[in-house]
C-alpha cells in the first residue's frame, strides 16, 4: 500500500512540474513576442499626430 501511495505522489509531483514548466514557457514566449514587436516598432518614425493648440489672447 505504501508503494502505491509513493507512486501516486511521484506521478502528482511530475504532473505539477510539467504544468509549471509549460506555464513558464508560455509566459516566456509571450515576453519574447512583445520584445520582438517592440524592436520592430523602433524602426518606425513617430506616427502620433501633431496637435497644435491655439487659444485666443485675452
PDB file of N, CA, C and O in Angstrom:
ATOM      1  N   UNK A   1       0.824  -1.199   0.000  1.00  0.00           N
ATOM      2  CA  UNK A   1       0.000   0.000   0.000  1.00  0.00           C
ATOM      3  C   UNK A   1       0.865   1.259   0.000  1.00  0.00           C
ATOM      4  O   UNK A   1       0.543   2.248  -0.658  1.00  0.00           O
ATOM      5  N   UNK A   2       1.965   1.206   0.746  1.00  0.00           N
ATOM      6  CA  UNK A   2       2.857   2.354   0.802  1.00  0.00           C
ATOM      7  C   UNK A   2       3.471   2.633  -0.569  1.00  0.00           C
ATOM      8  O   UNK A   2       3.669   3.789  -0.941  1.00  0.00           O
ATOM      9  N   UNK A   3       3.767   1.586  -1.305  1.00  0.00           N
ATOM     10  CA  UNK A   3       4.361   1.760  -2.633  1.00  0.00           C
ATOM     11  C   UNK A   3       3.371   2.447  -3.560  1.00  0.00           C
ATOM     12  O   UNK A   3       3.764   3.311  -4.344  1.00  0.00           O
ATOM     13  N   UNK A   4       2.122   2.091  -3.489  1.00  0.00           N
ATOM     14  CA  UNK A   4       1.096   2.710  -4.335  1.00  0.00           C
ATOM     15  C   UNK A   4       0.966   4.199  -4.007  1.00  0.00           C
ATOM     16  O   UNK A   4       0.856   5.033  -4.906  1.00  0.00           O
ATOM     17  N   UNK A   5       0.979   4.521  -2.720  1.00  0.00           N
ATOM     18  CA  UNK A   5       0.889   5.933  -2.318  1.00  0.00           C
ATOM     19  C   UNK A   5       2.123   6.689  -2.785  1.00  0.00           C
ATOM     20  O   UNK A   5       2.016   7.823  -3.253  1.00  0.00           O
ATOM     21  N   UNK A   6       3.284   6.077  -2.663  1.00  0.00           N
ATOM     22  CA  UNK A   6       4.524   6.706  -3.115  1.00  0.00           C
ATOM     23  C   UNK A   6       4.499   6.944  -4.623  1.00  0.00           C
ATOM     24  O   UNK A   6       4.870   8.022  -5.087  1.00  0.00           O
ATOM     25  N   UNK A   7       4.069   5.954  -5.381  1.00  0.00           N
ATOM     26  CA  UNK A   7       3.977   6.124  -6.833  1.00  0.00           C
ATOM     27  C   UNK A   7       2.965   7.207  -7.204  1.00  0.00           C
ATOM     28  O   UNK A   7       3.201   8.003  -8.113  1.00  0.00           O
ATOM     29  N   UNK A   8       1.854   7.228  -6.503  1.00  0.00           N
ATOM     30  CA  UNK A   8       0.842   8.251  -6.741  1.00  0.00           C
ATOM     31  C   UNK A   8       1.408   9.646  -6.472  1.00  0.00           C
ATOM     32  O   UNK A   8       1.156  10.579  -7.234  1.00  0.00           O
ATOM     33  N   UNK A   9       2.169   9.785  -5.390  1.00  0.00           N
ATOM     34  CA  UNK A   9       2.784  11.076  -5.057  1.00  0.00           C
ATOM     35  C   UNK A   9       3.808  11.476  -6.118  1.00  0.00           C
ATOM     36  O   UNK A   9       3.893  12.647  -6.486  1.00  0.00           O
ATOM     37  N   UNK A  10       4.581  10.515  -6.607  1.00  0.00           N
ATOM     38  CA  UNK A  10       5.566  10.810  -7.650  1.00  0.00           C
ATOM     39  C   UNK A  10       4.887  11.268  -8.940  1.00  0.00           C
ATOM     40  O   UNK A  10       5.342  12.210  -9.589  1.00  0.00           O
ATOM     41  N   UNK A  11       3.808  10.600  -9.301  1.00  0.00           N
ATOM     42  CA  UNK A  11       3.084  10.975 -10.522  1.00  0.00           C
ATOM     43  C   UNK A  11       2.492  12.378 -10.379  1.00  0.00           C
ATOM     44  O   UNK A  11       2.561  13.179 -11.311  1.00  0.00           O
ATOM     45  N   UNK A  12       1.913  12.675  -9.217  1.00  0.00           N
ATOM     46  CA  UNK A  12       1.369  14.010  -8.992  1.00  0.00           C
ATOM     47  C   UNK A  12       2.462  15.072  -9.019  1.00  0.00           C
ATOM     48  O   UNK A  12       2.265  16.154  -9.571  1.00  0.00           O
ATOM     49  N   UNK A  13       3.606  14.769  -8.428  1.00  0.00           N
ATOM     50  CA  UNK A  13       4.735  15.697  -8.444  1.00  0.00           C
ATOM     51  C   UNK A  13       5.241  15.943  -9.851  1.00  0.00           C
ATOM     52  O   UNK A  13       5.539  17.077 -10.226  1.00  0.00           O
ATOM     53  N   UNK A  14       5.337  14.874 -10.626  1.00  0.00           N
ATOM     54  CA  UNK A  14       5.788  15.016 -12.015  1.00  0.00           C
ATOM     55  C   UNK A  14       4.780  15.828 -12.828  1.00  0.00           C
ATOM     56  O   UNK A  14       5.169  16.665 -13.642  1.00  0.00           O
ATOM     57  N   UNK A  15       3.501  15.587 -12.612  1.00  0.00           N
ATOM     58  CA  UNK A  15       2.475  16.345 -13.330  1.00  0.00           C
ATOM     59  C   UNK A  15       2.515  17.822 -12.972  1.00  0.00           C
ATOM     60  O   UNK A  15       2.380  18.681 -13.843  1.00  0.00           O
ATOM     61  N   UNK A  16       2.701  18.118 -11.689  1.00  0.00           N
ATOM     62  CA  UNK A  16       2.787  19.519 -11.264  1.00  0.00           C
ATOM     63  C   UNK A  16       4.013  20.195 -11.862  1.00  0.00           C
ATOM     64  O   UNK A  16       3.947  21.356 -12.267  1.00  0.00           O
ATOM     65  N   UNK A  17       5.121  19.483 -11.919  1.00  0.00           N
ATOM     66  CA  UNK A  17       6.344  20.036 -12.504  1.00  0.00           C
ATOM     67  C   UNK A  17       6.149  20.319 -13.991  1.00  0.00           C
ATOM     68  O   UNK A  17       6.577  21.361 -14.488  1.00  0.00           O
ATOM     69  N   UNK A  18       5.514  19.404 -14.694  1.00  0.00           N
ATOM     70  CA  UNK A  18       5.263  19.605 -16.131  1.00  0.00           C
ATOM     71  C   UNK A  18       4.336  20.796 -16.360  1.00  0.00           C
ATOM     72  O   UNK A  18       4.553  21.587 -17.278  1.00  0.00           O
ATOM     73  N   UNK A  19       3.311  20.924 -15.532  1.00  0.00           N
ATOM     74  CA  UNK A  19       2.376  22.039 -15.682  1.00  0.00           C
ATOM     75  C   UNK A  19       3.084  23.360 -15.431  1.00  0.00           C
ATOM     76  O   UNK A  19       2.874  24.317 -16.177  1.00  0.00           O
ATOM     77  N   UNK A  20       3.914  23.436 -14.403  1.00  0.00           N
ATOM     78  CA  UNK A  20       4.650  24.657 -14.085  1.00  0.00           C
ATOM     79  C   UNK A  20       5.598  25.014 -15.222  1.00  0.00           C
ATOM     80  O   UNK A  20       5.711  26.181 -15.597  1.00  0.00           O
ATOM     81  N   UNK A  21       6.278  24.014 -15.767  1.00  0.00           N
ATOM     82  CA  UNK A  21       7.199  24.254 -16.879  1.00  0.00           C
ATOM     83  C   UNK A  21       6.454  24.765 -18.107  1.00  0.00           C
ATOM     84  O   UNK A  21       6.932  25.673 -18.788  1.00  0.00           O
ATOM     85  N   UNK A  22       5.305  24.199 -18.391  1.00  0.00           N
ATOM     86  CA  UNK A  22       4.514  24.648 -19.538  1.00  0.00           C
ATOM     87  C   UNK A  22       4.049  26.091 -19.346  1.00  0.00           C
ATOM     88  O   UNK A  22       4.072  26.879 -20.291  1.00  0.00           O
ATOM     89  N   UNK A  23       3.631  26.438 -18.136  1.00  0.00           N
ATOM     90  CA  UNK A  23       3.234  27.823 -17.861  1.00  0.00           C
ATOM     91  C   UNK A  23       4.410  28.779 -18.014  1.00  0.00           C
ATOM     92  O   UNK A  23       4.263  29.863 -18.579  1.00  0.00           O
ATOM     93  N   UNK A  24       5.572  28.382 -17.515  1.00  0.00           N
ATOM     94  CA  UNK A  24       6.764  29.218 -17.641  1.00  0.00           C
ATOM     95  C   UNK A  24       7.145  29.433 -19.105  1.00  0.00           C
ATOM     96  O   UNK A  24       7.523  30.537 -19.495  1.00  0.00           O
ATOM     97  N   UNK A  25       7.046  28.388 -19.905  1.00  0.00           N
ATOM     98  CA  UNK A  25       7.373  28.505 -21.330  1.00  0.00           C
ATOM     99  C   UNK A  25       6.377  29.431 -22.018  1.00  0.00           C
ATOM    100  O   UNK A  25       6.766  30.237 -22.863  1.00  0.00           O
ATOM    101  N   UNK A  26       5.094  29.325 -21.664  1.00  0.00           N
ATOM    102  CA  UNK A  26       4.071  30.177 -22.253  1.00  0.00           C
ATOM    103  C   UNK A  26       4.336  31.654 -21.918  1.00  0.00           C
ATOM    104  O   UNK A  26       4.222  32.517 -22.789  1.00  0.00           O
ATOM    105  N   UNK A  27       4.684  31.940 -20.669  1.00  0.00           N
ATOM    106  CA  UNK A  27       4.971  33.317 -20.253  1.00  0.00           C
ATOM    107  C   UNK A  27       6.223  33.829 -20.955  1.00  0.00           C
ATOM    108  O   UNK A  27       6.261  34.974 -21.405  1.00  0.00           O
ATOM    109  N   UNK A  28       7.232  32.995 -21.048  1.00  0.00           N
ATOM    110  CA  UNK A  28       8.476  33.384 -21.710  1.00  0.00           C
ATOM    111  C   UNK A  28       8.241  33.680 -23.193  1.00  0.00           C
ATOM    112  O   UNK A  28       8.808  34.631 -23.732  1.00  0.00           O
ATOM    113  N   UNK A  29       7.417  32.880 -23.846  1.00  0.00           N
ATOM    114  CA  UNK A  29       7.115  33.104 -25.258  1.00  0.00           C
ATOM    115  C   UNK A  29       6.357  34.413 -25.447  1.00  0.00           C
ATOM    116  O   UNK A  29       6.601  35.131 -26.417  1.00  0.00           O
ATOM    117  N   UNK A  30       5.453  34.731 -24.545  1.00  0.00           N
ATOM    118  CA  UNK A  30       4.706  35.980 -24.642  1.00  0.00           C
ATOM    119  C   UNK A  30       5.630  37.174 -24.463  1.00  0.00           C
ATOM    120  O   UNK A  30       5.499  38.172 -25.172  1.00  0.00           O
ATOM    121  N   UNK A  31       6.572  37.082 -23.516  1.00  0.00           N
ATOM    122  CA  UNK A  31       7.533  38.174 -23.307  1.00  0.00           C
ATOM    123  C   UNK A  31       8.420  38.341 -24.533  1.00  0.00           C
ATOM    124  O   UNK A  31       8.698  39.462 -24.959  1.00  0.00           O
ATOM    125  N   UNK A  32       8.862  37.219 -25.097  1.00  0.00           N
ATOM    126  CA  UNK A  32       9.715  37.268 -26.279  1.00  0.00           C
ATOM    127  C   UNK A  32       8.977  37.915 -27.452  1.00  0.00           C
ATOM    128  O   UNK A  32       9.550  38.717 -28.188  1.00  0.00           O
ATOM    129  N   UNK A  33       7.710  37.561 -27.617  1.00  0.00           N
ATOM    130  CA  UNK A  33       6.905  38.131 -28.700  1.00  0.00           C
ATOM    131  C   UNK A  33       6.758  39.638 -28.518  1.00  0.00           C
ATOM    132  O   UNK A  33       6.841  40.390 -29.489  1.00  0.00           O
ATOM    133  N   UNK A  34       6.541  40.087 -27.280  1.00  0.00           N
ATOM    134  CA  UNK A  34       6.405  41.509 -27.000  1.00  0.00           C
ATOM    135  C   UNK A  34       7.712  42.237 -27.279  1.00  0.00           C
ATOM    136  O   UNK A  34       7.699  43.327 -27.852  1.00  0.00           O
ATOM    137  N   UNK A  35       8.838  41.653 -26.885  1.00  0.00           N
ATOM    138  CA  UNK A  35      10.131  42.285 -27.133  1.00  0.00           C
ATOM    139  C   UNK A  35      10.418  42.366 -28.626  1.00  0.00           C
ATOM    140  O   UNK A  35      10.970  43.361 -29.096  1.00  0.00           O
ATOM    141  N   UNK A  36      10.056  41.343 -29.369  1.00  0.00           N
ATOM    142  CA  UNK A  36      10.280  41.349 -30.808  1.00  0.00           C
ATOM    143  C   UNK A  36       9.423  42.433 -31.469  1.00  0.00           C
ATOM    144  O   UNK A  36       9.890  43.126 -32.372  1.00  0.00           O
ATOM    145  N   UNK A  37       8.174  42.581 -31.022  1.00  0.00           N
ATOM    146  CA  UNK A  37       7.300  43.608 -31.567  1.00  0.00           C
ATOM    147  C   UNK A  37       7.847  44.998 -31.253  1.00  0.00           C
ATOM    148  O   UNK A  37       7.787  45.888 -32.101  1.00  0.00           O
ATOM    149  N   UNK A  38       8.376  45.197 -30.054  1.00  0.00           N
ATOM    150  CA  UNK A  38       8.947  46.492 -29.693  1.00  0.00           C
ATOM    151  C   UNK A  38      10.172  46.797 -30.537  1.00  0.00           C
ATOM    152  O   UNK A  38      10.372  47.944 -30.934  1.00  0.00           O
ATOM    153  N   UNK A  39      10.997  45.792 -30.820  1.00  0.00           N
ATOM    154  CA  UNK A  39      12.160  46.003 -31.684  1.00  0.00           C
ATOM    155  C   UNK A  39      11.734  46.418 -33.086  1.00  0.00           C
ATOM    156  O   UNK A  39      12.360  47.288 -33.692  1.00  0.00           O
ATOM    157  N   UNK A  40      10.674  45.803 -33.606  1.00  0.00           N
ATOM    158  CA  UNK A  40      10.196  46.153 -34.937  1.00  0.00           C
ATOM    159  C   UNK A  40       9.650  47.574 -34.969  1.00  0.00           C
ATOM    160  O   UNK A  40       9.832  48.288 -35.955  1.00  0.00           O
ATOM    161  N   UNK A  41       8.985  47.988 -33.901  1.00  0.00           N
ATOM    162  CA  UNK A  41       8.394  49.323 -33.880  1.00  0.00           C
ATOM    163  C   UNK A  41       9.424  50.428 -33.715  1.00  0.00           C
ATOM    164  O   UNK A  41       9.123  51.583 -34.016  1.00  0.00           O
ATOM    165  N   UNK A  42      10.613  50.120 -33.253  1.00  0.00           N
ATOM    166  CA  UNK A  42      11.660  51.135 -33.106  1.00  0.00           C
ATOM    167  C   UNK A  42      12.082  51.711 -34.447  1.00  0.00           C
ATOM    168  O   UNK A  42      12.528  52.857 -34.508  1.00  0.00           O
ATOM    169  N   UNK A  43      11.954  50.948 -35.517  1.00  0.00           N
ATOM    170  CA  UNK A  43      12.396  51.422 -36.828  1.00  0.00           C
ATOM    171  C   UNK A  43      11.394  52.383 -37.467  1.00  0.00           C
ATOM    172  O   UNK A  43      11.731  53.067 -38.433  1.00  0.00           O
ATOM    173  N   UNK A  44      10.169  52.445 -36.944  1.00  0.00           N
ATOM    174  CA  UNK A  44       9.171  53.342 -37.494  1.00  0.00           C
ATOM    175  C   UNK A  44       9.336  54.741 -36.899  1.00  0.00           C
ATOM    176  O   UNK A  44       9.745  54.885 -35.747  1.00  0.00           O
ATOM    177  N   UNK A  45       9.017  55.771 -37.691  1.00  0.00           N
ATOM    178  CA  UNK A  45       9.048  57.121 -37.120  1.00  0.00           C
ATOM    179  C   UNK A  45       7.868  57.321 -36.167  1.00  0.00           C
ATOM    180  O   UNK A  45       6.996  56.460 -36.051  1.00  0.00           O
ATOM    181  N   UNK A  46       7.857  58.444 -35.505  1.00  0.00           N
ATOM    182  CA  UNK A  46       6.765  58.757 -34.591  1.00  0.00           C
ATOM    183  C   UNK A  46       5.500  58.974 -35.420  1.00  0.00           C
ATOM    184  O   UNK A  46       5.424  59.923 -36.200  1.00  0.00           O
ATOM    185  N   UNK A  47       4.528  58.113 -35.255  1.00  0.00           N
ATOM    186  CA  UNK A  47       3.317  58.168 -36.064  1.00  0.00           C
ATOM    187  C   UNK A  47       2.169  58.880 -35.356  1.00  0.00           C
ATOM    188  O   UNK A  47       1.042  58.889 -35.851  1.00  0.00           O
ATOM    189  N   UNK A  48       2.456  59.482 -34.191  1.00  0.00           N
ATOM    190  CA  UNK A  48       1.406  60.203 -33.494  1.00  0.00           C
ATOM    191  C   UNK A  48       1.120  61.518 -34.215  1.00  0.00           C
ATOM    192  O   UNK A  48       2.047  62.161 -34.708  1.00  0.00           O
ATOM    193  N   UNK A  49      -0.131  61.921 -34.283  1.00  0.00           N
ATOM    194  CA  UNK A  49      -0.442  63.187 -34.958  1.00  0.00           C
ATOM    195  C   UNK A  49       0.077  64.366 -34.145  1.00  0.00           C
ATOM    196  O   UNK A  49       0.108  64.331 -32.915  1.00  0.00           O
ATOM    197  N   UNK A  50       0.480  65.404 -34.859  1.00  0.00           N
ATOM    198  CA  UNK A  50       0.951  66.604 -34.191  1.00  0.00           C
ATOM    199  C   UNK A  50      -0.246  67.494 -33.951  1.00  0.00           C
ATOM    200  O   UNK A  50      -0.993  67.802 -34.880  1.00  0.00           O
ATOM    201  N   UNK A  51      -0.434  67.909 -32.713  1.00  0.00           N
ATOM    202  CA  UNK A  51      -1.601  68.715 -32.355  1.00  0.00           C
ATOM    203  C   UNK A  51      -1.108  70.106 -32.023  1.00  0.00           C
ATOM    204  O   UNK A  51      -0.208  70.282 -31.202  1.00  0.00           O
ATOM    205  N   UNK A  52      -1.710  71.100 -32.672  1.00  0.00           N
ATOM    206  CA  UNK A  52      -1.389  72.500 -32.418  1.00  0.00           C
ATOM    207  C   UNK A  52      -2.534  73.100 -31.654  1.00  0.00           C
ATOM    208  O   UNK A  52      -3.665  73.136 -32.138  1.00  0.00           O
ATOM    209  N   UNK A  53      -2.246  73.577 -30.449  1.00  0.00           N
ATOM    210  CA  UNK A  53      -3.288  74.154 -29.602  1.00  0.00           C
ATOM    211  C   UNK A  53      -3.233  75.668 -29.752  1.00  0.00           C
ATOM    212  O   UNK A  53      -2.220  76.306 -29.462  1.00  0.00           O
ATOM    213  N   UNK A  54      -4.347  76.224 -30.210  1.00  0.00           N
ATOM    214  CA  UNK A  54      -4.418  77.682 -30.438  1.00  0.00           C
ATOM    215  C   UNK A  54      -5.486  78.231 -29.517  1.00  0.00           C
ATOM    216  O   UNK A  54      -6.638  77.799 -29.554  1.00  0.00           O
ATOM    217  N   UNK A  55      -5.094  79.194 -28.685  1.00  0.00           N
ATOM    218  CA  UNK A  55      -6.035  79.815 -27.772  1.00  0.00           C
ATOM    219  C   UNK A  55      -6.084  81.309 -28.076  1.00  0.00           C
ATOM    220  O   UNK A  55      -5.048  81.918 -28.344  1.00  0.00           O
ATOM    221  N   UNK A  56      -7.257  81.895 -28.037  1.00  0.00           N
ATOM    222  CA  UNK A  56      -7.325  83.340 -28.292  1.00  0.00           C
ATOM    223  C   UNK A  56      -6.681  84.112 -27.154  1.00  0.00           C
ATOM    224  O   UNK A  56      -6.739  83.701 -25.995  1.00  0.00           O
ATOM    225  N   UNK A  57      -6.055  85.254 -27.503  1.00  0.00           N
ATOM    226  CA  UNK A  57      -5.426  86.101 -26.482  1.00  0.00           C
ATOM    227  C   UNK A  57      -6.514  86.869 -25.726  1.00  0.00           C
ATOM    228  O   UNK A  57      -7.481  87.361 -26.308  1.00  0.00           O
ATOM    229  N   UNK A  58      -6.324  86.947 -24.456  1.00  0.00           N
ATOM    230  CA  UNK A  58      -7.329  87.653 -23.635  1.00  0.00           C
ATOM    231  C   UNK A  58      -7.005  89.126 -23.493  1.00  0.00           C
ATOM    232  O   UNK A  58      -7.744  89.861 -22.837  1.00  0.00           O
TER     233      UNK A  58
END
